[in-house]
Amino acid sequence: MESRVALIGIIVEKSESAEKINAILHDYAPWILGRMGLPYREKGISIISIAVDAPQDVISTLSGKIGRLEGVSAKTAYSNVITKTDA
């Protein structure tokens, strides 16, 4: 199996979705390297970046689950760093 490093950028326009985002991120914690969240109060949104190292399908599923939440958009940038894992 192969693992990739990626960055998921998340824009939260509806704060009611925050709890659902946190629950999803908790489920994917083993693959998350780090997280940074910035409240942009003047615009009424939050910006979250998630660094991950996971198989391609895990990254896609995580990004898709988050992006399907109401008032939330997510985009993923993939690095060219791919490593073989024992799985």
VMD Tcl script that draws the C-alpha trace (Angstrom):
set ca {
  {0.00 0.00 0.00}
  {1.14 3.55 -0.66}
  {0.83 6.58 1.60}
  {0.77 10.21 0.42}
  {1.34 13.52 2.11}
  {-1.43 16.04 1.45}
  {-2.97 19.23 2.74}
  {-6.73 19.62 3.06}
  {-7.97 23.20 3.09}
  {-11.37 23.73 4.68}
  {-13.59 26.84 4.68}
  {-16.43 26.79 7.22}
  {-19.24 29.24 6.52}
  {-21.76 27.69 8.94}
  {-20.44 27.33 12.46}
  {-23.12 24.71 13.17}
  {-21.01 22.27 11.12}
  {-17.99 22.58 13.45}
  {-19.04 19.71 15.70}
  {-19.49 17.39 12.71}
  {-16.09 18.40 11.31}
  {-14.42 17.65 14.64}
  {-16.13 14.24 14.82}
  {-14.92 13.34 11.31}
  {-11.38 14.52 12.08}
  {-11.41 12.45 15.29}
  {-12.23 9.35 13.22}
  {-9.22 10.04 10.95}
  {-6.80 11.02 13.75}
  {-4.26 8.25 13.00}
  {-3.48 9.86 9.64}
  {-3.52 13.52 10.70}
  {-0.09 15.09 11.13}
  {-1.34 18.49 12.26}
  {-4.18 20.95 12.19}
  {-4.41 24.73 12.20}
  {-7.65 26.66 12.53}
  {-8.13 30.38 12.03}
  {-11.35 32.19 12.86}
  {-11.91 35.07 10.44}
  {-14.43 36.98 12.53}
  {-14.74 39.95 10.17}
  {-16.07 37.61 7.46}
  {-17.90 35.21 9.77}
  {-15.98 32.14 8.56}
  {-13.28 29.78 9.80}
  {-10.31 28.49 7.84}
  {-8.84 25.11 8.73}
  {-5.82 23.35 7.26}
  {-5.17 19.66 7.88}
  {-1.84 17.99 7.05}
  {-2.20 14.24 6.47}
  {-0.07 11.24 5.55}
  {-2.43 8.50 4.42}
  {-3.42 6.24 1.53}
  {-5.02 8.07 -1.40}
  {-8.45 6.59 -0.75}
  {-8.39 7.64 2.91}
  {-7.48 11.23 1.97}
  {-10.22 11.37 -0.67}
  {-12.82 9.94 1.69}
  {-11.89 12.36 4.48}
  {-12.00 15.38 2.18}
  {-15.27 14.22 0.63}
  {-17.01 13.70 3.98}
  {-16.01 17.16 5.14}
  {-16.88 18.83 1.84}
  {-20.39 17.36 1.86}
  {-21.30 19.09 5.12}
  {-23.64 22.06 4.83}
  {-21.80 25.37 4.65}
  {-18.39 23.71 4.31}
  {-16.02 23.42 1.37}
  {-12.84 21.37 1.21}
  {-10.04 21.09 -1.34}
  {-6.99 18.85 -1.27}
  {-3.47 19.51 -2.47}
  {-1.29 16.42 -2.88}
  {2.48 16.33 -2.62}
  {4.63 14.09 -4.77}
  {5.90 12.38 -1.60}
  {4.65 8.81 -1.79}
  {5.92 6.05 0.49}
  {5.28 2.33 0.67}
  {3.63 1.12 3.86}
  {3.20 -2.31 5.43}
  {-0.54 -2.80 5.34}
}
mol new
graphics top color blue
foreach p $ca { graphics top sphere $p radius 0.5 }
foreach p [lrange $ca 0 end-1] q [lrange $ca 1 end] { graphics top cylinder $p $q radius 0.2 }
display resetview
